[in-house]
């Protein structure tokens, strides 16, 4: 229906107030896409999450994101951002 999505885990866009807690995303076969793509989102909080590291790709790609919080997650260290026009983590 949508074709190939930009993330192997989560593709979140046009949202407000997202919380992910104790979530793990993995791939069965090596994937070169990022684990989580977030676009046009306000207030996203990820705690104790884990993602496989795609070869040559960031774990997170953020575009037009306000209030991003990532804590106790792997492989990215704790990150707090008020705003990100474009940021890869």
N, C-alpha and C positions, 0 to 999 in steps of 0.2 A: 504494500500500500504506500509506504513512504520511501522505498528504496533503501540504499545503504545509509545508515545514520552515522554522524560524525564521531560517535563514542561507542566503545564496546560495552560500557556499563550503563551510565545514565546520561541522557540528553534532556536537560531541563531548560525550558524557556518560557518567557512571559508569565512569571509566577511571583508570588509574594508569600513569605513565611514558610519556608521549607526546612524541615528538620530531619536529618538522617542520623540514627544512633545504632551502633552495633551492626553495621552493614559491611559486607564483604563482596567485592566483584572480582571475578576470575574469568579467564578464558580457557577453553579446552585446548585450542590450537593457537600458536603464537599469533598475536594481532598487533598491527602497527598503529591502530587508532588510539586516541587518548581514552582514559578510563571514564572521565566525566567532563562533559561540555555544558557550561552554564551561560545562558544568554538572556539579557534583559530580565534579571531577577533581583529582587530586593529581599534582604533578610534570609540568608541561607546559613544554616548551622549544621555542621557535620562533627560528630563526636564519636570517637572510638570506631573509626572506619578503616577499611583496608582494601587495597587494590593491587592487582598484578601490575607490574611495570612493563608497559609496551616498549618494544625496541625503537629508539629514536623519537618517541613521542612523550610529551609531558603527561603527568597524571591528571592535571586539571587544566582546562582552557576556559578562561573567564572573559566575557565580553559584555560590557554594560551592566556590571554587577555592583550593587550597593550592599554594604553590611554582610561581608563574607567572614565566617568564623570556622576554623578547622582546628580541632584539638584532639590530642591523643590518637593520632591516626598515622598510618604508614602507607607509602614511603615518604610522605611530605611532613616536614616539621610543623608545629603549631603556627598558624597564620591568622592574623586579624587584619582585614582590609576595610576601610570605610567606603572606598570606591575603586573600581578597576575598569578603565575603558577597554583595555586588553591586557591580559596577564596570563602567563603560563607558569604553572608550579609543578 
